[in-house]
Protein backbone atom coordinates (compact mmCIF):
# COMPACT_ATOMS: atom_id res chain seq x y z
CA UNK A 1 0.00 0.00 0.00
CA UNK A 2 1.26 3.49 -0.86
CA UNK A 3 0.74 6.63 1.17
CA UNK A 4 1.45 10.24 0.29
CA UNK A 5 1.74 12.51 3.32
CA UNK A 6 1.39 16.25 2.80
CA UNK A 7 3.25 18.47 5.31
CA UNK A 8 1.99 16.44 8.27
CA UNK A 9 5.13 17.14 10.30
CA UNK A 10 5.48 20.73 9.18
CA UNK A 11 2.00 22.18 9.33
CA UNK A 12 -0.48 21.55 12.14
CA UNK A 13 -3.80 20.09 10.94
CA UNK A 14 -7.04 21.99 11.31
CA UNK A 15 -8.08 19.53 14.02
CA UNK A 16 -6.75 16.36 15.51
CA UNK A 17 -8.79 13.20 14.98
CA UNK A 18 -10.56 11.15 17.65
CA UNK A 19 -12.18 7.88 16.60
CA UNK A 20 -14.79 6.41 18.93
CA UNK A 21 -13.73 2.81 18.34
CA UNK A 22 -16.89 0.72 18.32
CA UNK A 23 -15.74 -2.93 18.28
CA UNK A 24 -16.01 -4.83 15.00
CA UNK A 25 -16.63 -1.77 12.81
CA UNK A 26 -13.21 -1.70 11.06
CA UNK A 27 -11.63 0.39 13.81
CA UNK A 28 -8.54 -1.80 13.96
CA UNK A 29 -8.10 -1.41 10.20
CA UNK A 30 -8.29 2.38 10.53
CA UNK A 31 -5.82 2.34 13.43
CA UNK A 32 -3.42 0.33 11.30
CA UNK A 33 -3.79 2.63 8.29
CA UNK A 34 -3.23 5.75 10.37
CA UNK A 35 -0.07 4.33 11.95
CA UNK A 36 1.31 3.46 8.51
CA UNK A 37 0.31 6.76 6.97
CA UNK A 38 1.26 9.17 9.75
CA UNK A 39 3.90 7.13 11.55
CA UNK A 40 3.41 5.35 14.85
CA UNK A 41 4.71 8.34 16.82
CA UNK A 42 1.74 10.42 15.59
CA UNK A 43 -0.91 7.91 16.66
CA UNK A 44 -2.39 6.79 19.99
CA UNK A 45 -4.78 3.83 19.94
CA UNK A 46 -6.73 1.97 22.62
CA UNK A 47 -6.48 4.87 25.04
CA UNK A 48 -9.11 3.17 27.20
CA UNK A 49 -6.11 1.31 28.63
CA UNK A 50 -4.35 4.54 29.64
CA UNK A 51 -5.30 6.05 33.00
CA UNK A 52 -6.54 9.60 32.61
CA UNK A 53 -6.18 9.57 28.83
CA UNK A 54 -9.51 11.25 28.12
CA UNK A 55 -8.89 14.14 30.51
CA UNK A 56 -5.48 14.70 28.92
CA UNK A 57 -6.85 15.10 25.39
CA UNK A 58 -6.91 18.88 25.49
CA UNK A 59 -3.18 19.03 26.07
CA UNK A 60 -1.82 16.11 24.06
CA UNK A 61 1.77 15.99 22.80
CA UNK A 62 1.96 18.22 19.70
CA UNK A 63 3.09 15.31 17.52
CA UNK A 64 -0.13 13.33 18.17
CA UNK A 65 -2.57 13.64 15.26
CA UNK A 66 -4.87 10.62 15.57
CA UNK A 67 -6.32 9.07 18.74
CA UNK A 68 -8.80 6.24 19.18
CA UNK A 69 -10.32 4.30 22.03
CA UNK A 70 -13.22 2.16 23.16
CA UNK A 71 -14.92 5.11 24.87
CA UNK A 72 -18.58 6.10 24.69
CA UNK A 73 -19.34 9.05 22.47
CA UNK A 74 -20.78 11.28 25.26
CA UNK A 75 -17.64 10.71 27.36
CA UNK A 76 -15.48 11.90 24.51
CA UNK A 77 -17.66 14.91 23.71
CA UNK A 78 -17.57 15.97 27.36
CA UNK A 79 -13.80 15.60 27.52
CA UNK A 80 -12.54 17.31 24.38
CA UNK A 81 -12.47 20.87 23.10
CA UNK A 82 -14.42 20.51 19.85
CA UNK A 83 -12.52 23.27 18.11
CA UNK A 84 -9.40 21.13 18.49
CA UNK A 85 -10.82 17.67 17.74
CA UNK A 86 -12.65 16.05 14.83
CA UNK A 87 -14.71 13.29 16.48
CA UNK A 88 -16.10 10.46 14.38
CA UNK A 89 -17.19 6.83 14.49
CA UNK A 90 -18.10 4.05 12.08
CA UNK A 91 -21.26 1.96 12.12
CA UNK A 92 -21.74 -1.46 10.55
CA UNK A 93 -24.64 -3.51 9.19
CA UNK A 94 -26.17 -4.54 12.54
CA UNK A 95 -26.84 -8.22 11.87
CA UNK A 96 -23.34 -8.67 10.47
CA UNK A 97 -21.95 -6.73 13.41
CA UNK A 98 -23.63 -8.88 16.05
CA UNK A 99 -22.59 -12.12 14.37
CA UNK A 100 -19.01 -10.88 13.95
CA UNK A 101 -18.89 -9.84 17.61
CA UNK A 102 -20.20 -13.23 18.72
CA UNK A 103 -17.69 -15.02 16.50
CA UNK A 104 -14.83 -13.01 17.97
CA UNK A 105 -15.76 -14.01 21.51
CA UNK A 106 -16.46 -17.59 20.51
CA UNK A 107 -13.02 -17.92 18.88
CA UNK A 108 -11.53 -16.69 22.14
CA UNK A 109 -13.08 -19.74 23.81
CA UNK A 110 -11.07 -22.19 21.71
CA UNK A 111 -9.46 -24.59 24.24
CA UNK A 112 -6.22 -24.36 22.24
CA UNK A 113 -6.02 -20.56 22.57
CA UNK A 114 -5.36 -20.19 26.28
CA UNK A 115 -2.61 -17.60 25.80
CA UNK A 116 -4.83 -15.12 23.95
CA UNK A 117 -7.77 -15.79 26.27
CA UNK A 118 -5.66 -15.11 29.37
CA UNK A 119 -5.21 -11.47 28.28
CA UNK A 120 -8.89 -10.83 29.09
CA UNK A 121 -10.87 -10.55 32.31
CA UNK A 122 -12.05 -13.67 34.09
CA UNK A 123 -15.68 -12.97 33.11
CA UNK A 124 -14.80 -12.61 29.42
CA UNK A 125 -12.81 -15.84 29.62
CA UNK A 126 -15.78 -17.61 31.18
CA UNK A 127 -18.16 -16.20 28.56
CA UNK A 128 -15.81 -17.24 25.76
CA UNK A 129 -15.57 -20.81 27.03
CA UNK A 130 -19.34 -21.02 27.29
CA UNK A 131 -19.93 -19.55 23.82
CA UNK A 132 -17.47 -22.05 22.34
CA UNK A 133 -20.03 -24.71 23.26
CA UNK A 134 -22.96 -22.95 21.52
CA UNK A 135 -23.91 -23.08 17.85
CA UNK A 136 -24.71 -19.59 16.57
CA UNK A 137 -27.74 -21.01 14.74
CA UNK A 138 -29.17 -22.19 18.07
CA UNK A 139 -31.06 -18.97 18.61
CA UNK A 140 -32.82 -19.99 21.84
CA UNK A 141 -29.48 -20.70 23.51
CA UNK A 142 -27.88 -17.59 22.02
CA UNK A 143 -30.75 -15.52 23.41
CA UNK A 144 -30.20 -16.94 26.91
CA UNK A 145 -26.44 -16.43 26.59
CA UNK A 146 -26.84 -12.75 25.74
CA UNK A 147 -29.67 -11.89 28.11
CA UNK A 148 -29.52 -14.26 31.08
CA UNK A 149 -26.33 -16.23 31.62
CA UNK A 150 -23.78 -13.44 32.21
CA UNK A 151 -24.01 -9.94 33.63
CA UNK A 152 -21.84 -8.65 30.80
CA UNK A 153 -23.88 -10.26 28.02
CA UNK A 154 -26.31 -7.38 27.55
CA UNK A 155 -23.50 -4.82 27.59
CA UNK A 156 -21.56 -6.63 24.88
CA UNK A 157 -24.29 -7.83 22.56
CA UNK A 158 -27.58 -5.98 23.11
CA UNK A 159 -27.48 -3.24 20.44
CA UNK A 160 -23.81 -2.60 21.11
CA UNK A 161 -23.45 0.18 18.55
CA UNK A 162 -26.26 2.18 20.11
CA UNK A 163 -24.66 1.71 23.53
CA UNK A 164 -21.44 3.34 22.37
CA UNK A 165 -23.34 6.51 21.46
CA UNK A 166 -25.09 7.02 24.81
CA UNK A 167 -24.20 7.16 28.48
CA UNK A 168 -23.92 3.81 30.27
CA UNK A 169 -27.14 1.77 30.53
CA UNK A 170 -27.31 -1.32 32.72
CA UNK A 171 -30.60 -2.40 31.15
CA UNK A 172 -31.55 -3.47 27.65
CA UNK A 173 -31.71 -0.66 25.10
CA UNK A 174 -35.12 0.96 24.59
CA UNK A 175 -36.72 3.72 22.54
CA UNK A 176 -35.37 6.62 24.63
CA UNK A 177 -31.84 5.23 24.34
CA UNK A 178 -32.26 4.86 20.60
CA UNK A 179 -33.44 8.47 20.37
CA UNK A 180 -30.38 9.61 22.30
CA UNK A 181 -28.11 7.66 19.94
CA UNK A 182 -29.79 9.26 16.92
CA UNK A 183 -28.97 12.67 18.36
CA UNK A 184 -25.32 11.61 18.52
CA UNK A 185 -25.36 11.34 14.73
CA UNK A 186 -26.00 15.07 14.61
CA UNK A 187 -23.33 15.85 17.22
CA UNK A 188 -20.52 13.91 15.55
CA UNK A 189 -18.23 15.56 13.02
CA UNK A 190 -18.52 12.52 10.75
CA UNK A 191 -20.36 9.19 10.79
CA UNK A 192 -19.08 6.49 8.49
CA UNK A 193 -20.28 3.02 7.64
CA UNK A 194 -17.88 0.09 7.47
CA UNK A 195 -19.17 -0.93 4.06
CA UNK A 196 -18.00 2.45 2.64
CA UNK A 197 -14.69 2.74 4.44
CA UNK A 198 -13.23 4.85 1.63
CA UNK A 199 -15.50 7.76 2.63
CA UNK A 200 -14.34 7.56 6.23
CA UNK A 201 -10.69 7.61 5.20
CA UNK A 202 -11.34 10.54 2.87
CA UNK A 203 -12.92 12.53 5.73
CA UNK A 204 -9.90 11.80 7.94
CA UNK A 205 -7.49 12.72 5.18
CA UNK A 206 -9.19 16.05 4.47
CA UNK A 207 -9.01 17.01 8.14
CA UNK A 208 -5.37 16.01 8.61
CA UNK A 209 -4.08 17.15 5.25
CA UNK A 210 -3.02 13.73 4.00
CA UNK A 211 -3.77 11.55 1.02
CA UNK A 212 -4.24 7.86 1.77
CA UNK A 213 -4.07 5.26 -0.96
CA UNK A 214 -6.28 2.54 0.52
CA UNK A 215 -6.75 0.64 -2.73
CA UNK A 216 -4.88 -2.38 -1.38
CA UNK A 217 -5.75 -2.75 2.28
CA UNK A 218 -3.22 -5.01 3.97
CA UNK A 219 -4.95 -5.21 7.34
CA UNK A 220 -8.34 -6.88 7.39
CA UNK A 221 -9.54 -8.64 10.51
CA UNK A 222 -10.91 -12.06 9.69
CA UNK A 223 -12.92 -14.34 11.91
CA UNK A 224 -10.90 -17.10 13.52
CA UNK A 225 -13.82 -19.49 13.14
CA UNK A 226 -15.60 -20.50 9.95
CA UNK A 227 -19.01 -21.23 11.46
CA UNK A 228 -21.82 -20.03 9.18
CA UNK A 229 -24.99 -18.46 10.50
CA UNK A 230 -27.87 -19.59 8.29
CA UNK A 231 -29.61 -16.30 7.56
CA UNK A 232 -31.59 -18.04 4.84
CA UNK A 233 -33.61 -19.61 7.65
CA UNK A 234 -36.46 -17.12 8.31
CA UNK A 235 -36.53 -17.86 12.06
CA UNK A 236 -32.79 -17.31 12.47
CA UNK A 237 -32.79 -14.14 10.39
CA UNK A 238 -35.80 -12.83 12.29
CA UNK A 239 -34.11 -13.45 15.63
CA UNK A 240 -30.90 -11.65 14.73
CA UNK A 241 -32.80 -8.73 13.21
CA UNK A 242 -34.94 -8.34 16.33
CA UNK A 243 -31.85 -8.56 18.55
CA UNK A 244 -30.36 -5.47 16.87
CA UNK A 245 -33.48 -3.48 15.99
CA UNK A 246 -32.24 -0.27 17.65
CA UNK A 247 -28.85 -0.55 15.99
CA UNK A 248 -30.72 -1.06 12.72
CA UNK A 249 -32.61 2.22 13.13
CA UNK A 250 -29.32 3.96 13.88
CA UNK A 251 -27.62 2.39 10.88
CA UNK A 252 -30.41 3.36 8.47
CA UNK A 253 -30.30 6.94 9.74
CA UNK A 254 -26.51 7.06 9.33
CA UNK A 255 -26.65 5.73 5.78
CA UNK A 256 -29.29 8.31 4.86
CA UNK A 257 -26.84 11.04 5.89
CA UNK A 258 -23.90 9.63 3.93
VOPAGU-2260 file (C-alpha; in pm, 1 decimal, decimal comma):
REM VOPAGU-2260
SITE   aa  ch    i         X         Y         Z
SITE  UNK   A    0       0,0       0,0       0,0
SITE  UNK   A    1     126,2     348,6     -85,7
SITE  UNK   A    2      73,9     662,6     117,5
SITE  UNK   A    3     144,9    1024,0      28,6
SITE  UNK   A    4     174,5    1251,1     332,4
SITE  UNK   A    5     138,7    1625,3     280,5
SITE  UNK   A    6     324,5    1847,1     531,2
SITE  UNK   A    7     199,5    1643,7     827,0
SITE  UNK   A    8     513,4    1713,5    1030,3
SITE  UNK   A    9     547,9    2072,9     918,5
SITE  UNK   A   10     200,0    2217,9     933,5
SITE  UNK   A   11     -47,8    2155,1    1213,6
SITE  UNK   A   12    -379,7    2008,6    1093,6
SITE  UNK   A   13    -703,9    2199,2    1130,7
SITE  UNK   A   14    -808,1    1953,1    1401,6
SITE  UNK   A   15    -675,2    1636,2    1550,5
SITE  UNK   A   16    -879,4    1319,6    1498,2
SITE  UNK   A   17   -1055,6    1114,6    1765,1
SITE  UNK   A   18   -1218,1     788,2    1660,5
SITE  UNK   A   19   -1478,9     641,2    1893,0
SITE  UNK   A   20   -1373,3     281,1    1834,5
SITE  UNK   A   21   -1688,8      71,7    1832,0
SITE  UNK   A   22   -1573,9    -293,2    1828,1
SITE  UNK   A   23   -1600,8    -483,1    1499,7
SITE  UNK   A   24   -1662,7    -177,4    1281,2
SITE  UNK   A   25   -1320,9    -170,3    1106,0
SITE  UNK   A   26   -1162,9      38,7    1380,8
SITE  UNK   A   27    -853,6    -180,4    1395,7
SITE  UNK   A   28    -810,3    -140,9    1020,5
SITE  UNK   A   29    -828,6     238,4    1052,7
SITE  UNK   A   30    -582,1     234,1    1343,5
SITE  UNK   A   31    -341,9      33,2    1130,2
SITE  UNK   A   32    -379,0     263,0     829,0
SITE  UNK   A   33    -322,6     575,1    1036,9
SITE  UNK   A   34      -7,1     433,1    1194,8
SITE  UNK   A   35     130,6     345,7     850,6
SITE  UNK   A   36      30,7     675,8     696,7
SITE  UNK   A   37     126,2     916,5     974,5
SITE  UNK   A   38     390,5     712,9    1154,8
SITE  UNK   A   39     341,0     535,3    1485,1
SITE  UNK   A   40     471,2     834,1    1682,4
SITE  UNK   A   41     174,4    1042,0    1558,7
SITE  UNK   A   42     -91,1     791,3    1666,1
SITE  UNK   A   43    -239,0     678,5    1999,4
SITE  UNK   A   44    -478,5     382,5    1994,2
SITE  UNK   A   45    -673,5     197,1    2262,4
SITE  UNK   A   46    -647,5     487,4    2504,0
SITE  UNK   A   47    -911,4     317,5    2720,3
SITE  UNK   A   48    -611,3     131,0    2862,5
SITE  UNK   A   49    -435,0     454,4    2963,8
SITE  UNK   A   50    -530,4     604,5    3299,7
SITE  UNK   A   51    -654,5     960,5    3261,2
SITE  UNK   A   52    -617,9     956,8    2883,3
SITE  UNK   A   53    -951,4    1125,2    2811,9
SITE  UNK   A   54    -889,4    1413,9    3050,7
SITE  UNK   A   55    -548,3    1469,6    2891,8
SITE  UNK   A   56    -685,1    1509,9    2538,9
SITE  UNK   A   57    -691,5    1887,9    2548,9
SITE  UNK   A   58    -317,6    1902,7    2607,2
SITE  UNK   A   59    -181,6    1610,7    2405,8
SITE  UNK   A   60     177,4    1599,4    2279,9
SITE  UNK   A   61     195,7    1821,7    1969,7
SITE  UNK   A   62     308,8    1531,1    1752,2
SITE  UNK   A   63     -12,7    1333,3    1816,5
SITE  UNK   A   64    -256,5    1364,2    1525,9
SITE  UNK   A   65    -486,5    1061,5    1557,2
SITE  UNK   A   66    -632,0     906,9    1874,1
SITE  UNK   A   67    -879,7     624,3    1918,4
SITE  UNK   A   68   -1031,6     429,6    2202,7
SITE  UNK   A   69   -1322,3     216,4    2316,0
SITE  UNK   A   70   -1492,0     510,7    2486,7
SITE  UNK   A   71   -1858,4     609,7    2469,4
SITE  UNK   A   72   -1933,8     904,8    2246,7
SITE  UNK   A   73   -2077,9    1128,5    2526,2
SITE  UNK   A   74   -1764,5    1070,7    2736,3
SITE  UNK   A   75   -1548,1    1189,7    2451,2
SITE  UNK   A   76   -1765,9    1490,7    2371,1
SITE  UNK   A   77   -1757,3    1596,5    2735,9
SITE  UNK   A   78   -1379,8    1559,9    2752,4
SITE  UNK   A   79   -1254,4    1731,2    2437,9
SITE  UNK   A   80   -1247,1    2087,5    2309,6
SITE  UNK   A   81   -1441,9    2050,6    1985,3
SITE  UNK   A   82   -1251,6    2327,4    1811,2
SITE  UNK   A   83    -939,5    2112,6    1848,6
SITE  UNK   A   84   -1082,3    1767,0    1774,1
SITE  UNK   A   85   -1264,9    1604,7    1483,1
SITE  UNK   A   86   -1471,1    1329,1    1648,4
SITE  UNK   A   87   -1609,7    1045,5    1437,8
SITE  UNK   A   88   -1719,1     683,2    1448,9
SITE  UNK   A   89   -1810,3     405,4    1208,1
SITE  UNK   A   90   -2126,2     196,4    1211,7
SITE  UNK   A   91   -2173,8    -145,9    1054,6
SITE  UNK   A   92   -2463,5    -351,5     919,1
SITE  UNK   A   93   -2617,3    -453,6    1254,3
SITE  UNK   A   94   -2684,3    -822,2    1187,3
SITE  UNK   A   95   -2333,5    -867,2    1047,2
SITE  UNK   A   96   -2195,3    -673,0    1341,3
SITE  UNK   A   97   -2363,0    -888,4    1605,3
SITE  UNK   A   98   -2258,6   -1211,9    1436,6
SITE  UNK   A   99   -1900,8   -1088,4    1395,2
SITE  UNK   A  100   -1888,7    -983,7    1761,1
SITE  UNK   A  101   -2019,8   -1322,6    1872,4
SITE  UNK   A  102   -1768,7   -1501,9    1649,6
SITE  UNK   A  103   -1483,5   -1300,9    1797,2
SITE  UNK   A  104   -1575,6   -1401,0    2151,4
SITE  UNK   A  105   -1645,6   -1759,3    2050,5
SITE  UNK   A  106   -1302,5   -1791,6    1888,4
SITE  UNK   A  107   -1153,3   -1668,8    2214,2
SITE  UNK   A  108   -1307,9   -1974,0    2381,0
SITE  UNK   A  109   -1106,7   -2218,9    2171,4
SITE  UNK   A  110    -945,5   -2459,0    2423,5
SITE  UNK   A  111    -622,2   -2436,1    2224,2
SITE  UNK   A  112    -602,5   -2055,7    2257,0
SITE  UNK   A  113    -536,3   -2019,0    2628,4
SITE  UNK   A  114    -260,8   -1759,9    2580,1
SITE  UNK   A  115    -482,7   -1512,2    2395,0
SITE  UNK   A  116    -777,0   -1578,9    2626,9
SITE  UNK   A  117    -566,2   -1511,1    2937,5
SITE  UNK   A  118    -520,5   -1147,5    2827,7
SITE  UNK   A  119    -888,6   -1083,0    2908,5
SITE  UNK   A  120   -1086,6   -1054,7    3230,6
SITE  UNK   A  121   -1204,8   -1367,1    3408,6
SITE  UNK   A  122   -1567,7   -1297,0    3310,6
SITE  UNK   A  123   -1479,5   -1261,4    2941,9
SITE  UNK   A  124   -1281,1   -1584,4    2962,3
SITE  UNK   A  125   -1578,0   -1761,1    3118,0
SITE  UNK   A  126   -1815,5   -1620,1    2856,1
SITE  UNK   A  127   -1581,4   -1724,3    2575,7
SITE  UNK   A  128   -1556,8   -2081,4    2702,6
SITE  UNK   A  129   -1934,2   -2102,0    2729,3
SITE  UNK   A  130   -1993,1   -1954,7    2381,5
SITE  UNK   A  131   -1747,3   -2204,5    2234,3
SITE  UNK   A  132   -2002,9   -2470,7    2326,1
SITE  UNK   A  133   -2295,8   -2295,2    2151,7
SITE  UNK   A  134   -2391,0   -2307,9    1785,1
SITE  UNK   A  135   -2471,4   -1958,8    1657,2
SITE  UNK   A  136   -2774,0   -2100,9    1474,3
SITE  UNK   A  137   -2916,6   -2219,2    1807,3
SITE  UNK   A  138   -3106,3   -1897,0    1861,1
SITE  UNK   A  139   -3282,1   -1999,1    2184,2
SITE  UNK   A  140   -2947,6   -2070,5    2350,6
SITE  UNK   A  141   -2787,6   -1759,2    2201,7
SITE  UNK   A  142   -3075,0   -1552,1    2340,7
SITE  UNK   A  143   -3019,8   -1694,2    2690,6
SITE  UNK   A  144   -2643,8   -1643,1    2658,6
SITE  UNK   A  145   -2684,2   -1275,2    2573,8
SITE  UNK   A  146   -2967,0   -1189,1    2811,2
SITE  UNK   A  147   -2951,5   -1425,9    3107,8
SITE  UNK   A  148   -2633,0   -1623,1    3161,8
SITE  UNK   A  149   -2377,8   -1344,0    3220,6
SITE  UNK   A  150   -2400,9    -994,5    3363,2
SITE  UNK   A  151   -2183,6    -865,5    3079,9
SITE  UNK   A  152   -2388,0   -1025,6    2802,1
SITE  UNK   A  153   -2630,6    -738,0    2755,1
SITE  UNK   A  154   -2350,3    -481,6    2759,1
SITE  UNK   A  155   -2156,5    -662,7    2488,2
SITE  UNK   A  156   -2429,1    -782,9    2255,6
SITE  UNK   A  157   -2758,2    -597,6    2310,9
SITE  UNK   A  158   -2747,9    -323,6    2043,9
SITE  UNK   A  159   -2380,7    -260,2    2111,4
SITE  UNK   A  160   -2344,8      17,8    1854,6
SITE  UNK   A  161   -2626,1     218,3    2011,5
SITE  UNK   A  162   -2465,9     170,6    2353,5
SITE  UNK   A  163   -2144,4     333,9    2236,6
SITE  UNK   A  164   -2334,0     651,2    2146,4
SITE  UNK   A  165   -2508,6     702,4    2481,4
SITE  UNK   A  166   -2420,5     716,0    2848,4
SITE  UNK   A  167   -2391,5     381,4    3027,3
SITE  UNK   A  168   -2713,5     177,2    3053,0
SITE  UNK   A  169   -2730,9    -132,2    3272,0
SITE  UNK   A  170   -3059,7    -240,2    3115,4
SITE  UNK   A  171   -3155,1    -346,5    2765,1
SITE  UNK   A  172   -3171,1     -66,4    2510,3
SITE  UNK   A  173   -3512,0      96,5    2459,0
SITE  UNK   A  174   -3672,1     372,2    2254,4
SITE  UNK   A  175   -3537,3     661,7    2462,9
SITE  UNK   A  176   -3184,1     523,3    2434,4
SITE  UNK   A  177   -3225,5     486,4    2059,8
SITE  UNK   A  178   -3344,4     847,0    2036,8
SITE  UNK   A  179   -3038,5     961,3    2230,3
SITE  UNK   A  180   -2811,1     766,4    1994,1
SITE  UNK   A  181   -2979,1     925,6    1691,8
SITE  UNK   A  182   -2896,6    1267,0    1836,1
SITE  UNK   A  183   -2532,4    1161,1    1851,7
SITE  UNK   A  184   -2536,1    1134,0    1472,7
SITE  UNK   A  185   -2599,7    1507,2    1460,9
SITE  UNK   A  186   -2333,5    1585,3    1722,2
SITE  UNK   A  187   -2051,8    1391,0    1554,8
SITE  UNK   A  188   -1823,0    1555,7    1302,4
SITE  UNK   A  189   -1852,3    1251,8    1075,5
SITE  UNK   A  190   -2036,2     918,8    1079,4
SITE  UNK   A  191   -1908,1     648,8     849,2
SITE  UNK   A  192   -2028,0     301,7     764,0
SITE  UNK   A  193   -1788,3       9,3     746,6
SITE  UNK   A  194   -1916,9     -93,0     405,7
SITE  UNK   A  195   -1800,5     244,8     264,3
SITE  UNK   A  196   -1468,7     273,5     443,6
SITE  UNK   A  197   -1322,6     485,1     163,4
SITE  UNK   A  198   -1550,0     776,1     262,9
SITE  UNK   A  199   -1433,8     755,8     622,7
SITE  UNK   A  200   -1069,0     760,8     519,8
SITE  UNK   A  201   -1134,4    1053,7     287,2
SITE  UNK   A  202   -1291,5    1253,1     572,7
SITE  UNK   A  203    -990,3    1179,7     793,9
SITE  UNK   A  204    -749,2    1272,3     517,8
SITE  UNK   A  205    -918,7    1605,1     447,4
SITE  UNK   A  206    -900,7    1700,7     814,3
SITE  UNK   A  207    -537,3    1600,5     861,3
SITE  UNK   A  208    -407,6    1715,2     524,5
SITE  UNK   A  209    -301,9    1373,3     399,7
SITE  UNK   A  210    -377,2    1155,1     101,9
SITE  UNK   A  211    -424,0     786,1     177,2
SITE  UNK   A  212    -406,7     525,9     -95,7
SITE  UNK   A  213    -627,6     254,3      52,4
SITE  UNK   A  214    -675,3      64,2    -272,6
SITE  UNK   A  215    -488,4    -238,4    -138,0
SITE  UNK   A  216    -574,7    -275,0     228,1
SITE  UNK   A  217    -321,8    -500,9     397,1
SITE  UNK   A  218    -495,4    -521,0     733,9
SITE  UNK   A  219    -834,5    -687,9     739,0
SITE  UNK   A  220    -954,4    -864,1    1051,0
SITE  UNK   A  221   -1090,9   -1205,8     969,5
SITE  UNK   A  222   -1291,5   -1434,5    1191,1
SITE  UNK   A  223   -1089,6   -1710,1    1352,3
SITE  UNK   A  224   -1381,6   -1949,2    1313,7
SITE  UNK   A  225   -1560,3   -2049,6     994,5
SITE  UNK   A  226   -1901,2   -2123,0    1145,5
SITE  UNK   A  227   -2181,6   -2003,4     918,3
SITE  UNK   A  228   -2499,0   -1845,9    1050,1
SITE  UNK   A  229   -2786,9   -1958,7     828,7
SITE  UNK   A  230   -2960,6   -1629,7     755,9
SITE  UNK   A  231   -3159,4   -1804,4     484,2
SITE  UNK   A  232   -3360,9   -1961,1     764,6
SITE  UNK   A  233   -3645,6   -1712,1     831,1
SITE  UNK   A  234   -3652,9   -1786,5    1206,0
SITE  UNK   A  235   -3278,6   -1731,4    1247,3
SITE  UNK   A  236   -3278,8   -1414,4    1038,6
SITE  UNK   A  237   -3580,0   -1282,7    1229,0
SITE  UNK   A  238   -3410,9   -1345,2    1563,4
SITE  UNK   A  239   -3089,7   -1164,7    1472,8
SITE  UNK   A  240   -3279,6    -873,5    1321,1
SITE  UNK   A  241   -3493,6    -833,8    1632,9
SITE  UNK   A  242   -3185,1    -856,2    1855,2
SITE  UNK   A  243   -3036,0    -546,7    1686,6
SITE  UNK   A  244   -3348,0    -347,7    1599,2
SITE  UNK   A  245   -3224,4     -27,2    1765,2
SITE  UNK   A  246   -2884,8     -55,0    1599,1
SITE  UNK   A  247   -3071,9    -106,1    1271,6
SITE  UNK   A  248   -3260,5     221,7    1313,0
SITE  UNK   A  249   -2931,6     395,6    1387,6
SITE  UNK   A  250   -2762,2     239,0    1087,6
SITE  UNK   A  251   -3040,7     336,0     846,7
SITE  UNK   A  252   -3029,6     693,8     973,8
SITE  UNK   A  253   -2650,9     705,9     933,2
SITE  UNK   A  254   -2665,2     573,4     577,6
SITE  UNK   A  255   -2929,2     831,2     485,9
SITE  UNK   A  256   -2684,4    1103,8     588,8
SITE  UNK   A  257   -2389,5     962,7     393,4
